[in-house]
Amino acid sequence: MLAETSKVKDKEVPVPEEVEASVEMEEDNKKRHLNVVFIGHVDAGKSTTGGQILFLSGQVDDRTIQKYEKEAKDKSRESW
């Protein structure tokens, strides 16, 4: 019984072309990571710049932005 199992493990099974293509597409769609450090004085716009980069690159959706705008308005901090 053990010998039959090892024969099955060693047998090569051809991979369908569809599976190979989907694996290649997944590898192409992977995003590169980027670490960014913002250095500057207080109130120099570091957070604003970082937030704009996230928003413009599509990492933060409009709904989240609207939620934070409403929260800021409720706390009278719209200009922040």
Secondary structure, DSSP 8 states (H G I E B T S, - for coil): -HHHHHHHHH------HHHHHHHHHHHHH------------TTSSHHHHHHHHHHHTTSS-HHHHHHHHHHHHHTT-TT-
